[in-house]
Each structure stands twice: as structure tokens, then as C-alpha cells.
Amino acid sequence: MEAGDRPIGLIYRFYELFDLPNIPKSELIQYAAKKGLVSVTPPYKPALEEKSAFALLHHPVLAPYWRTELGEELFVHLTTMMPRTWVLDPAPVPHTAVIPGLTIGGRAVTNWSDLAAATQKQRHFVLKPSGFSELAWGSRGVSVGHDLPQHDWTAAIEAALAAFPRTPYVLQEFHKGRQYQVDYFDAPSGEIRTMAGRARLSPYYFVTGETAELAGILATVCPPDKKVIHGMKDAVMVPCAITEQPINPHS
């Protein structure tokens, strides 16, 4: 290998955008990327790190726009795949209005206090910080409604509303993931063990020209008693493969 300085063509960004002030020389990296001197992946696209985009996709007023821009087939696919989402805006809701699509026990919600008063069976929702916040990754700041006592759930909603000016929160429907069996290597014992768990799939895309190509998928499998799936110490993280025929996970 030749000695001396060598130019860098690609930087893999493993940090969140909210963490930029803590990254040494981050402004130089951004300048180099802006001038085309280096490629950064994932690219600096703040919109892709903003969870409130889910709420905009599901907003009924914007539905005609999305249908026109995305096409009917893609619009239906995305709204089916992405959970319904609402932004917790503390602005008063008019007495003659409701929060679009949000119901509790079959009754339309007109005020966030209605959500706080919901029974444990009715609050299958999750609160998440959005935007550029140190709480917006790794399940930090996440509150699962049916997993909390009434007073803790109420406090979480009040804290989310109070944080709106600097860190907006979103409310999403909670969907329990399907259980799988996964084999993993247990280093302390040196044995292959089997764990039941729920999986989160993280697809990775690379853009080639004008085409986005699926380059790989990471599965994070957590024990079934965990409400939020992330890279915890009890998780198994494995790569996935796409096959022509579906694989029976229990075979």
C-alpha cells in the first residue's frame, strides 16, 4: 500500500442528524458532500428522519395530492404498510371538529385529554418523539399506552404536548408483531440456541443513477415480552435473504 494521504470517496454516516454538534469537523464533511468531493451514505436528507411524514401521508386533506403524485397503487400500498399517525399539536381543536381518523372505543376524539382518559384496552397507541432529538432513536422517549399505568400514560401525553415547540411527538397505532423462531450462537456456552421473538426489518437501499435498489435487509429479533423492538442486549440481529418462495419460519 502506498504511503501518504489518500483521498476518501465515500463516508458511511452512522450518526443521526441531531447529533451533528457532537461530530468533530461535521461542517467540513457537509461542505465536501455539498461540493461533490465525497459521497455520504445515508445522505443528508432531514425529511427522511422526520416521523411526522407518516401523519402527512395519512391526512385526509392531503389524500388527493398523494394519489396524484404517487399514483393510486403506490398510495394504497404505503398507507396500508405505514401505521396511522397523528402529530400531538397542543393547539385547541374547535368544538365542531375532530382529530381526523382518531377514535377511542368507536368514538371520535376531539381533544388529547380524551386519549389520556382512555382505558388500558382502548389505548393501544405508542408515543414517539419526532424531529431531531436525542430521544428519537433506540426507543428513547417511547411510551406504549397499554403498557403504562393511567397516571404515567397521562403524564407522557402532557409531556409530549409541552415539548411540541422544540420536539414534536407523534401518536401511532400499536401493532403487535408476529412471533418467529430464530437460532443464534450463544458465545458464553458455545452452543446454538433457539429464541422466540418478534422481528423488525430494516431495509437498506442504494441509489444508482435514478434507481433505488434494495441492497440488504437487517432483522432485529427481540424477546416476545419486549413491547419496543430495537438493538437491545437481548436481541438477535441477522441479515435476511429474499427468496422466490416464502419460507415457513417454523420449519
Secondary structure as GFF3:
##gff-version 3
##sequence-region A 1 251
A	DSSP	beta_strand	10	12	.	.	.	ID=ss1
A	DSSP	three_ten_helix	17	22	.	.	.	ID=ss2
A	DSSP	alpha_helix	26	34	.	.	.	ID=ss3
A	DSSP	beta_strand	39	41	.	.	.	ID=ss4
A	DSSP	three_ten_helix	46	49	.	.	.	ID=ss5
A	DSSP	alpha_helix	52	58	.	.	.	ID=ss6
A	DSSP	three_ten_helix	60	62	.	.	.	ID=ss7
A	DSSP	alpha_helix	63	70	.	.	.	ID=ss8
A	DSSP	alpha_helix	72	81	.	.	.	ID=ss9
A	DSSP	beta_strand	85	87	.	.	.	ID=ss10
A	DSSP	beta_strand	103	104	.	.	.	ID=ss11
A	DSSP	beta_strand	107	108	.	.	.	ID=ss12
A	DSSP	alpha_helix	112	116	.	.	.	ID=ss13
A	DSSP	beta_strand	125	129	.	.	.	ID=ss14
A	DSSP	beta_strand	143	144	.	.	.	ID=ss15
A	DSSP	three_ten_helix	145	147	.	.	.	ID=ss16
A	DSSP	alpha_helix	150	162	.	.	.	ID=ss17
A	DSSP	beta_strand	169	173	.	.	.	ID=ss18
A	DSSP	beta_strand	179	186	.	.	.	ID=ss19
A	DSSP	beta_strand	191	208	.	.	.	ID=ss20
A	DSSP	beta_strand	211	222	.	.	.	ID=ss21
A	DSSP	beta_strand	236	239	.	.	.	ID=ss22
###
